[in-house]
Amino acid sequence: SDVCSSDLRCGGDSSGSTQGLIDMTPMKEEYTLELGAENNFSVLNRIINILNRRRVRIKRMMAHEDENDFRRGGVILLLFTTADMMERVKDQLEKLIEVDHVAYHTGSSRYMELSERIVDVD
């Protein structure tokens, strides 16, 4: 059995062209993640660690205190990742004891809407 290890030996061209090949890498896009939790430093640290371990890119982040209860807070993140990874991150974040709810939306429009609302309150 002959194994090809070079494009030139196997009839490929030397330009490095991938014409005709299908790109199987999942499409990355922006997601807005909303999260409500206890207002304490260690929770935010664990959220960031979950994202970093999975190599999820954090484009923007805004943390805020609940206006009715200083012991509660929330985080809004604009992330850049795949749909599959976003679902796995959501599942992992929901396992944190201090986290009340986690939701995500495709795109950045929800992030902009929520961040404007938080800034207006302050």
C-alpha positions in Angstrom: 0.0 0.0 0.0 1.5 3.3 -1.2 1.0 6.2 1.3 1.2 9.8 0.0 3.1 12.2 2.2 3.7 14.9 -0.3 1.2 16.8 -2.6 3.7 16.7 -5.4 4.1 12.9 -5.3 0.4 12.4 -5.1 -0.5 14.6 -8.0 -1.3 17.8 -6.1 0.1 21.2 -7.1 2.9 23.0 -5.3 0.9 26.2 -4.7 -0.7 24.8 -1.5 -4.2 25.3 -3.0 -7.0 23.5 -1.2 -9.4 23.9 -4.1 -12.0 21.2 -4.1 -11.5 20.4 -0.4 -14.3 20.9 2.0 -13.5 22.9 5.1 -14.8 20.9 8.0 -13.9 23.4 10.8 -17.0 24.7 12.6 -17.9 28.2 11.9 -17.1 30.6 14.8 -19.4 33.6 15.4 -20.3 36.1 18.1 -22.6 35.1 20.9 -24.0 37.1 23.8 -24.0 35.3 27.1 -26.2 36.5 30.0 -25.6 35.1 33.4 -27.2 35.8 36.8 -25.3 34.8 40.0 -24.3 35.7 43.5 -22.3 38.9 43.6 -18.9 37.7 44.7 -15.4 37.8 43.2 -14.8 34.1 43.1 -17.9 33.4 40.8 -16.6 35.8 38.2 -13.2 34.2 38.4 -14.7 30.7 37.8 -16.7 31.9 34.9 -13.6 33.3 33.2 -11.7 30.0 33.9 -14.4 27.9 32.3 -14.2 30.1 29.1 -10.4 30.1 29.1 -10.0 26.4 29.5 -12.2 26.0 26.4 -10.3 28.6 24.4 -13.4 30.8 24.0 -12.5 34.3 23.0 -14.0 37.0 25.3 -14.5 40.1 23.1 -16.4 42.2 25.7 -17.6 41.8 29.3 -19.7 43.8 31.7 -20.4 42.8 35.3 -23.1 44.5 37.3 -24.8 44.5 40.7 -28.5 43.8 40.9 -30.2 47.2 41.6 -32.6 45.6 44.1 -30.2 43.3 45.9 -26.5 44.0 46.3 -25.8 40.2 47.0 -26.9 39.3 43.5 -25.3 40.3 40.2 -25.0 39.6 36.6 -22.5 39.3 33.8 -22.9 40.0 30.1 -20.3 38.7 27.8 -19.7 39.0 24.0 -17.9 35.8 23.0 -16.5 34.5 19.8 -16.8 30.7 19.4 -18.7 27.9 17.7 -22.4 26.9 18.4 -21.3 23.5 19.9 -18.8 25.1 22.2 -21.3 27.7 23.3 -23.8 25.0 24.3 -21.0 23.1 26.3 -20.0 26.4 28.1 -23.6 27.0 29.0 -24.0 23.5 30.4 -20.8 23.9 32.5 -21.8 27.4 33.8 -25.2 26.0 34.9 -23.3 23.5 37.2 -21.8 26.3 39.3 -23.7 26.5 42.6 -23.8 30.3 42.7 -25.2 30.7 39.2 -29.0 31.3 38.9 -29.5 31.4 35.2 -27.5 31.2 31.9 -28.8 32.2 28.5 -27.1 32.9 25.2 -28.1 34.6 21.9 -26.4 34.6 18.5 -24.8 37.9 17.6 -23.9 41.1 19.4 -27.2 43.0 19.2 -28.4 41.6 22.5 -25.1 42.5 24.2 -25.4 46.1 23.0 -29.0 46.3 24.2 -28.3 44.9 27.6 -25.1 47.0 28.1 -26.9 50.2 27.2 -29.7 49.4 29.7 -27.1 48.7 32.5 -25.2 51.9 31.8 -28.4 53.9 31.8 -29.3 52.6 35.2 -26.0 53.8 36.7 
